[in-house]
Amino acid sequence: MTNLTTRVITAIVMVAVLLVTLFVLPGLVATYLFAVVFLVAAWEWSGLIKGAVIGLRLIFVALLAAAAFVPLLLSVSRELAPLCVYAGIACWLAFTLTLIFNLQISGAVRGVLLGLLTLLPAWFSVVFLLGEPAGAYYFLWCVGIVAAADIGAYFIGRRFGSRKLAPSISPGKTLEGFFGGLVAASLFTSLVALIVGLNGIYFLLAGCLLAAISVIGDLWISRFKRAAGIKDSGHILPGHGGILDRIDSLLAALPLFVIVSGQMDGFVL
């Protein structure tokens, strides 16, 4: 079996599992399954922390589990979600600056803190969306936007790519591919918006922003992987690597999506 065949089969299985989780399983069960995914991603992140020993890795996962599960068990996750979502957007803006100016992010303790700031806002975004009447559909829409950006970047980059976007972090990414991803995500986002009766022009721009920040998420994780000297964050997904490899772009896009999609409108802490 070729690597491409393996990747395709794994992708089909992942999509099937996602659809069953979102639209078949009870909401609470779905939330806990997503929590398991985030815990696996946390373990993979801990492996990217330079100099992290097994004890520190376990502490990191325990910290994330406590921050994610305790509010869930106390039924206050949705009340905390708006604060975490806005904090997440602020964090991703800061992460963007570290990438642009190539600021140093080494150190085990710093790696733990940055991991929590990377994963937790996305987790609370998921909790918030799954608590909304049409939240499962909105979550799927966000996944589709990120996928459209990836697909557009891949094909445009392969056909026209020549100028490197971030050669020291991800040599395969090109400026042409980046803009191709923006266009693909914008068209997909506005098309879905028009189908469901939303403002197509607004979501054309929103799709562009979401595609851009999804690339930041990809580059952010790639920077840690490169510093750790590894290609993939894990091996749990045949042909795709680890969980973190698959959700890196989504981690960055989710907090912004919750805001720009209007899901947070009228929610009061």
Buried (B, 14 or more C-beta within 10 A) or exposed (E): EEEEEBBEEBBEEEEEEBEEBBEEEEEEEBBBBBBEBBBBBBBBBBBBBBEBEEEBBEBBBEBBBEBBBEBBEEEEBBBBBBEBBBBBBEBBEEBBEBBEEEEEBEEBEEBBBBBBBBBBBBBBBBBBBBBBEEBBBBBBBBBBBBBBBBBBBBBBBEEBBEEBBBEEBBEBBBBBBBBBBBBBBBBBBBBBBBEEEBEBEBBBBBBBBBBBBBBBBBBBBBBBBBBBEBEBBBEBBEBBBBBBBBBBBBBBBBBBBBBBBEBBEEBEE
